[in-house]
Amino acid sequence: MFEFAWEFWYWWVFGLVFLVLEILIFGFFFLWLAIAAAITGLLVLLMPFITQSGQLLMFSLLAIISILAWKFMAKNARNQKTDHPTLNKRGEQYVGRTFNLYQAIENGQGKIKVDDTIWKVHGDDCDLTTKVKVVAIRGTVFDVVHSE
């Protein structure tokens, strides 16, 4: 009877498969399984006496540890304070600023031009000569009030 023996490089192949899945499927999940498989392969290379069930247990534990470490790092990265809190929130950069109307506000809707972009605005009706102040943003629409 043929008995299958797990070799260290099998884990590295699994790691490569997980990396390919990471590239093909969005989610940033398979990367951590690939890391767990690579470490498992390295440990099996260094300690070839580990049984198949021991290898699977080791991979499972390393996968759980790596995923939990990722979750912990991602949580800490989101909570970091920055000196540019609106860097990737383009619309929020304009809250509090005053602009000339690009299109008069009629029936609560109009437009302003900021640099090279035209933004929709909601606010009280006013003519084209009125200056408006951005007070909030909802998606891609600015809420504005008449500027003093």
C-alpha positions as CSV (number, residue, x, y, z in Angstrom):
1,M,0.0,0.0,0.0
2,F,1.3,3.4,-1.0
3,E,1.6,5.9,1.9
4,F,1.6,9.6,1.0
5,A,4.2,11.7,2.8
6,W,3.9,15.4,3.0
7,E,7.1,17.3,2.0
8,F,8.0,20.9,3.0
9,W,7.7,22.1,-0.6
10,Y,4.1,21.1,-0.8
11,W,3.4,23.9,1.7
12,W,5.3,26.3,-0.5
13,V,3.1,25.3,-3.5
14,F,0.0,25.8,-1.4
15,G,1.4,29.3,-0.5
16,L,1.9,30.1,-4.2
17,V,-1.7,28.9,-4.9
18,F,-2.9,31.2,-2.1
19,L,-0.9,34.1,-3.6
20,V,-2.4,33.5,-7.0
21,L,-5.9,33.5,-5.4
22,E,-5.0,36.7,-3.7
23,I,-4.2,38.3,-7.0
24,L,-7.3,37.0,-8.7
25,I,-9.8,37.5,-5.9
26,F,-10.1,40.8,-4.0
27,G,-10.2,40.8,-0.3
28,F,-6.7,40.7,1.2
29,F,-7.4,37.4,2.9
30,F,-5.5,34.7,1.0
31,L,-2.2,36.6,1.5
32,W,-2.3,35.6,5.2
33,L,-3.0,32.0,4.3
34,A,0.0,32.1,1.9
35,I,2.2,33.4,4.7
36,A,1.0,30.6,7.1
37,A,1.7,28.0,4.4
38,A,5.2,29.4,3.7
39,I,6.1,29.4,7.4
40,T,4.6,25.9,7.8
41,G,6.8,24.7,4.9
42,L,9.9,26.3,6.5
43,L,9.2,24.6,9.8
44,V,8.7,21.3,8.1
45,L,12.0,21.8,6.3
46,L,13.7,22.5,9.6
47,M,11.9,19.7,11.5
48,P,11.1,16.9,9.0
49,F,9.8,14.6,11.8
50,I,6.5,16.5,12.1
51,T,3.6,14.3,11.3
52,Q,0.9,15.2,8.7
53,S,-1.6,16.0,11.4
54,G,0.9,18.1,13.2
55,Q,1.6,20.0,10.0
56,L,-2.1,20.6,9.4
57,L,-2.5,21.8,13.0
58,M,0.6,24.0,12.6
59,F,-0.9,25.5,9.4
60,S,-4.3,26.1,11.0
61,L,-2.8,27.8,14.1
62,L,-0.5,30.0,11.9
63,A,-3.4,30.9,9.6
64,I,-5.5,32.0,12.6
65,I,-2.6,33.9,14.1
66,S,-1.7,35.7,10.9
67,I,-5.4,36.6,10.2
68,L,-5.8,37.9,13.7
69,A,-2.6,39.9,13.5
70,W,-3.8,41.4,10.2
71,K,-7.1,42.4,11.8
72,F,-5.2,43.9,14.7
73,M,-2.9,45.9,12.5
74,A,-5.7,47.1,10.2
75,K,-7.7,48.3,13.2
76,N,-4.7,50.2,14.5
77,A,-4.0,51.7,11.1
78,R,-7.6,53.0,10.9
79,N,-7.3,54.7,14.3
80,Q,-4.1,56.5,13.6
81,K,-4.2,60.3,13.8
82,T,-2.9,62.1,10.7
83,D,-2.0,65.7,10.0
84,H,-4.0,65.5,6.7
85,P,-7.4,63.9,7.8
86,T,-9.1,64.9,4.6
87,L,-6.4,63.8,2.2
88,N,-8.4,61.1,0.5
89,K,-11.8,62.8,1.1
90,R,-11.7,65.4,-1.6
91,G,-15.2,66.8,-1.0
92,E,-14.6,67.2,2.7
93,Q,-11.7,69.5,1.9
94,Y,-14.2,72.1,0.7
95,V,-16.5,72.2,3.8
96,G,-16.3,75.7,5.3
97,R,-15.1,77.4,2.1
98,T,-17.0,80.0,0.0
99,F,-17.5,79.7,-3.7
100,N,-19.2,81.5,-6.6
101,L,-22.1,79.7,-8.2
102,Y,-21.5,78.1,-11.6
103,Q,-25.2,77.5,-12.1
104,A,-27.9,79.3,-10.1
105,I,-29.7,77.3,-7.5
106,E,-33.2,76.6,-8.6
107,N,-35.6,74.3,-6.9
108,G,-32.9,73.6,-4.3
109,Q,-30.3,72.5,-6.9
110,G,-27.4,74.2,-8.6
111,K,-23.7,73.9,-9.3
112,I,-20.4,75.4,-8.2
113,K,-17.0,75.1,-9.9
114,V,-14.0,74.3,-7.7
115,D,-10.7,74.3,-9.6
116,D,-11.4,72.0,-12.6
117,T,-14.4,70.2,-11.2
118,I,-18.1,71.1,-11.2
119,W,-20.0,70.0,-8.1
120,K,-23.8,69.7,-7.5
121,V,-25.1,71.8,-4.6
122,H,-28.3,71.8,-2.6
123,G,-29.5,74.9,-0.8
124,D,-31.9,77.8,-0.9
125,D,-32.7,79.2,-4.3
126,C,-30.4,82.1,-5.3
127,D,-29.1,83.7,-8.5
128,L,-25.7,83.3,-10.2
129,T,-24.1,86.3,-8.5
130,T,-24.5,84.8,-5.0
131,K,-21.6,83.4,-3.1
132,V,-22.3,80.2,-1.2
133,K,-20.6,78.5,1.7
134,V,-20.2,74.7,1.8
135,V,-21.6,73.4,5.1
136,A,-21.7,69.7,4.5
137,I,-21.3,67.0,1.9
138,R,-23.6,64.1,1.1
139,G,-21.9,61.7,-1.3
140,T,-20.9,64.0,-4.2
141,V,-23.4,66.8,-3.4
142,F,-22.6,69.8,-1.3
143,D,-25.1,71.4,1.1
144,V,-24.6,75.2,0.9
145,V,-25.9,78.3,2.5
146,H,-25.8,81.9,1.4
147,S,-22.5,83.5,2.4
148,E,-22.5,86.8,4.3
